[in-house]
Every structure is written in C-alpha cells, then in structure tokens.
C-alpha cells in the first residue's frame, strides 16, 4: 500500500509526532494508517508527543571545550530528579560535544545531527522512553578560538568566554584568568560586553525612564535642565558599570574593574588579552514553571 504527503500530515495530526517519524511509521507499515499509529505508540513516540507540551524547566547547562572549539548547551527535563540522573547528564555532555564538533547551523540542525549511529533527536527520544518525561534540547552556542568555560552549581549556570590573545589556550595563568572572568559572569550576570555593545535604543529608553522618574520627584522638579542632564549622565554611567562586563567591579578584587584585571594579567604574561564575547546560560531562565496546588487538585477530584 502506498501513501502520500497528505497521509503523513494526517498521521502527524492524529498522533502529534514529528513528520519524519510519521513517514518512517508509514514506510514500516506499508501505508496502513492505523498500524502506523500503533507503531508510533509501540515506539513510545506518540506518548512523547503528548508530553511535549508539559513544562520542562529543570535540567542542566553543560559545556564542551576541546582544541579551540567549545559549546554551551541547555538540556531541560520536567523534574530535578530526572535532571540529576547520570543518563541525563551523559546526554547533555554528548549533545554539547556534538554541537561543538559538528557545527550545526541552528537547533533544528543540531537535532538532526548524527553521532554514533543516532541523531540527537533519537538520543532524546531514547532517554524519554526510559524516564517518561518531556526532555528538550533548548538552546546552544558554539565558539571557536581561545575559549574558557565554567559550570556553576553542577549545571545550574554555564558560561563560556572567548578571548583574543597570542597566548597558548592551555597556559595555566591564562586559563586561571579566564576562569575568574567566567565566574564573574556567572555571579554578576552582565547583559553586555562593553559600552559599545549596548544598543542605542536601550540607552535612550533608560534616559527616558530616568527623566520620567525625576519629573515625578518633587525634589527634582525645579532643578535646571543642565543639572538634570548631569544627573542622567551620572546614572547612565552607573548603568554601564552594572551591566557591561568590562566596566563591572571585579568580584575577586573590589579595587579593580574587570578590564583592569585583564590588563594586569596581560602585562604579567607579556601578551595582549581582550575579551571578545561571552555566553551565560542559566537553566530554566525565562520558562514559567508550573505551580501545583495539591489541595485544590484533591478538592477538584472529590467534587
């Protein structure tokens, strides 16, 4: 029995499974729609699709860094119990390695990348069949060059920093400096690298907010515009110091900025060092977690 693209689409709508899984199911069952649906259920893919809408805000952030290529990956699960398991952590590490070595263009390409005879998507499906939780590769970033990585609190936060320097990436002093910068990023969560990285519209918005706040403050209402302008400039300078990595106070030495710390290390090692870019992932950030009301759930069941 043959089948068409419409049959694949119909099976997808019926089961919620991916297009490629549906096509494979129809191939395996010679186009029999019911048998294909059963095939997907047997493989556990149908139940995986149903659980795909469930919130996966737990998980881990994993890094891979080897021979000038690095990647940071966030892998999510529904519960910290699953996220803390060895198999979940091994999967995260494997996905990070694949992301670094295969250089996929985007998340879809990463999921389709094959390693050790399986695509990343198939690896995720395989673990799902064991733990029966929604598991998602949420995001990744890949770097090439002189990179240093750092993972905080067993995967709660992952950081990778790229540097421009002639120093060997394995130089112990350079690596120690890089780790300190990565820890700074993990702790202080800067939004930008430097002043030049801050979009003009962001600064204009900050200025507008500051001006509006001062207009609402009776103590500021009668001050000359020139004075108000100076106050705004001072507050914008403070914004840069709080939100730009190189302008931040160095957490390990409050007498230094991050830029000055890097400059001092560069002088000691006899080579220029500059921070090119960085990425900071915190597991589950931006995902609205479900809050279960157990008492309300029991009450609704009684009713």
C-alpha positions in Angstrom: 0.0 0.0 0.0 1.4 3.4 -1.0 0.9 6.6 0.9 1.1 10.4 0.1 2.4 13.5 1.8 -1.2 14.1 2.9 -1.2 10.7 4.7 2.0 11.7 6.5 0.3 15.0 7.6 -2.8 13.2 8.7 -0.8 10.8 10.8 1.1 13.7 12.3 -2.2 15.5 13.3 -3.5 12.3 14.7 -0.5 11.4 16.9 1.4 14.7 17.4 4.6 13.0 16.3 7.2 14.6 14.0 6.9 14.4 10.2 10.0 12.1 9.8 8.7 9.7 12.5 5.3 9.6 10.8 6.9 8.9 7.4 9.0 6.2 8.8 6.0 4.6 10.5 4.0 4.6 7.3 7.0 3.0 5.5 7.3 0.3 8.1 3.6 -0.5 8.0 3.2 -0.2 4.2 1.0 2.8 4.4 -1.6 1.4 6.9 -2.7 4.4 8.9 -3.9 2.5 11.9 -0.9 0.2 12.0 1.3 3.3 11.7 -0.3 4.9 14.7 0.1 1.7 16.7 3.8 1.5 15.5 4.4 5.0 16.9 2.7 4.1 20.2 4.8 1.0 20.5 7.9 3.1 20.0 6.7 5.4 22.7 6.8 8.4 20.3 3.1 9.1 20.5 3.2 9.5 24.3 6.3 11.6 23.9 4.5 14.0 21.6 1.6 14.3 24.1 4.1 15.1 26.9 5.9 17.6 24.7 3.5 20.4 25.9 4.4 19.8 29.5 6.7 22.3 31.1 10.3 21.3 31.2 12.0 24.0 33.4 14.5 21.8 35.2 17.6 20.4 33.6 21.3 21.3 33.3 23.7 23.5 31.4 26.7 21.6 30.0 29.8 22.9 28.3 32.4 21.2 26.0 35.8 22.7 25.3 38.5 21.0 23.3 41.2 22.1 20.9 39.9 25.5 20.3 36.3 24.5 19.9 33.6 24.9 22.6 29.9 24.8 23.1 27.3 25.5 25.8 24.1 23.5 25.7 20.9 23.7 27.9 19.0 20.4 28.2 15.7 20.5 30.0 13.5 18.0 31.8 10.3 18.2 33.9 11.8 17.3 37.3 15.1 17.8 39.1 15.0 14.0 39.9 15.5 13.2 36.2 17.8 16.1 35.6 20.1 14.8 38.4 20.4 11.4 36.9 23.6 10.1 35.3 21.9 9.3 31.9 20.5 12.8 31.6 23.9 14.3 32.4 25.6 12.0 29.9 23.1 13.0 27.2 23.8 16.7 27.9 27.5 16.2 27.7 27.1 14.2 24.4 24.9 16.9 22.9 27.4 19.6 23.9 30.2 17.7 22.2 28.1 17.2 19.0 27.3 20.9 18.9 30.9 21.8 19.1 32.3 19.2 16.7 29.5 19.2 14.0 29.0 23.0 14.0 25.2 22.8 13.3 23.6 26.0 11.9 20.7 26.0 14.4 18.8 23.9 16.9 16.9 22.0 14.2 20.2 21.1 12.5 21.7 20.0 15.9 18.7 17.7 16.5 19.2 16.2 13.0 23.0 15.7 13.5 24.1 12.0 13.8 26.7 10.8 16.3 27.5 7.1 17.0 24.7 6.0 14.7 21.9 8.1 16.2 20.6 11.6 15.6 20.5 13.9 18.7 16.7 13.8 18.4 16.8 10.0 18.6 19.1 10.2 21.6 16.5 12.4 23.3 13.7 10.0 22.3 15.6 7.0 23.7 16.0 8.7 27.1 12.4 9.7 27.1 11.3 6.1 26.7 13.3 5.3 29.9 12.2 8.3 32.1 8.8 9.2 30.5 9.4 12.9 31.0 9.4 15.7 28.4 13.0 16.3 27.5 14.2 19.1 25.3 17.4 20.5 23.9 16.5 24.1 24.4 19.5 26.1 23.1 23.2 26.1 22.3 26.1 28.4 21.4 29.3 27.3 19.7 32.6 29.2 19.9 35.9 28.7 18.1 39.2 30.2 19.3 40.7 30.8 22.7 37.8 29.9 24.9 37.4 29.1 28.6 34.4 27.5 30.1 32.9 27.3 33.6 29.9 25.4 35.1 28.4 26.6 38.4 26.5 24.5 40.9 26.5 21.3 39.0 24.9 22.7 35.9 22.7 25.5 37.2 24.7 28.1 35.2 27.1 27.5 32.3 29.5 30.2 31.0 31.9 30.3 28.0 34.2 33.2 27.3 36.1 33.9 24.1 39.4 35.8 24.2 41.7 37.3 21.6 45.3 36.7 22.6 48.5 35.2 21.2 48.9 33.2 24.4 48.5 29.4 24.3 45.0 28.5 25.3 46.5 25.9 27.7 48.7 28.4 29.5 47.8 27.9 33.2 47.9 31.6 34.1 45.7 32.4 31.1 43.2 29.6 32.0 43.1 30.8 35.6 42.3 34.3 34.4 39.7 33.0 32.0 38.0 31.0 34.8 37.9 34.2 37.0 36.2 36.1 34.2 33.7 33.3 33.7 32.9 33.2 37.4 32.4 36.9 37.3 29.9 36.4 34.5 28.1 33.6 36.4 27.9 35.7 39.6 27.1 39.2 38.2 25.2 38.3 35.0 26.3 41.2 32.8 24.0 42.0 29.9 26.7 43.3 27.5 30.5 43.1 27.0 31.2 46.8 26.9 29.6 50.2 26.3 29.9 49.8 22.6 27.8 46.6 22.8 24.8 48.4 24.3 22.2 49.2 21.6 21.5 53.0 21.3 17.8 52.3 21.8 18.5 50.7 25.2 20.3 53.8 26.4 17.6 56.1 25.1 14.9 54.0 26.9 16.9 54.3 30.1 17.2 58.0 29.7 13.5 58.4 29.1 12.7 56.4 32.3 15.2 58.4 34.3 13.7 61.7 33.1 10.2 60.5 33.8 11.2 59.5 37.3 12.7 62.9 38.0 9.6 64.7 36.8 7.6 62.7 39.4 10.1 63.6 42.1 9.1 67.0 43.8 12.8 67.5 44.8 13.9 67.4 41.2 11.0 69.4 39.6 12.6 72.8 40.0 16.2 71.9 39.1 17.6 73.4 35.8 17.7 71.2 32.8 21.5 71.3 32.8 21.6 69.9 36.3 19.0 67.2 35.4 21.1 66.3 32.4 24.2 65.8 34.5 22.2 63.6 36.9 21.1 61.5 33.9 24.6 61.2 32.6 25.8 60.0 36.0 23.1 57.4 36.2 23.8 56.2 32.7 27.5 55.8 33.7 26.3 53.7 36.6 24.2 51.6 34.3 27.3 50.8 32.2 29.2 49.8 35.3 26.5 47.5 36.4 25.6 45.9 33.1 28.8 45.9 31.0 31.2 43.1 31.9 34.5 45.1 31.4 33.1 48.0 33.4 32.0 45.9 36.3 33.8 45.9 39.7 35.9 42.7 39.8 34.3 40.5 42.4 37.6 39.0 43.5 39.2 42.4 44.0 36.9 45.4 44.6 39.7 47.8 43.8 39.8 46.7 40.1 37.4 46.7 37.2 37.2 43.6 35.1 39.0 45.4 32.3 41.9 46.5 34.7 42.2 42.9 36.0 42.6 41.5 32.4 45.1 44.3 31.6 47.2 43.4 34.7 47.3 39.7 33.8 48.2 40.6 30.2 51.2 42.7 31.5 52.3 39.8 33.8 52.2 37.3 30.9 53.7 39.6 28.3 50.9 39.4 25.8 47.8 41.4 24.9 44.5 39.8 26.1 41.0 41.1 25.3 37.5 39.6 25.8 35.8 39.1 22.5 32.4 37.7 23.6 30.7 35.5 26.2 27.6 33.4 26.8 25.8 32.7 30.1 23.0 30.2 30.3 21.0 29.6 33.5 18.9 26.5 33.4 15.2 27.2 33.1 15.6 31.0 32.8 12.6 32.6 31.1 10.5 29.4 31.4 7.4 29.9 33.5 7.3 27.0 35.9 4.1 25.3 36.8 3.0 25.8 40.4 0.9 22.8 41.6 -1.8 23.4 44.2 -2.1 19.9 45.7 -5.0 20.8 47.9 -7.0 22.3 45.1 -6.3 19.3 42.9 -7.6 16.9 45.6 -10.7 19.1 46.1 -11.5 19.0 42.4 -11.2 15.2 42.4 -13.6 14.9 45.3 -16.1 17.1 43.6 
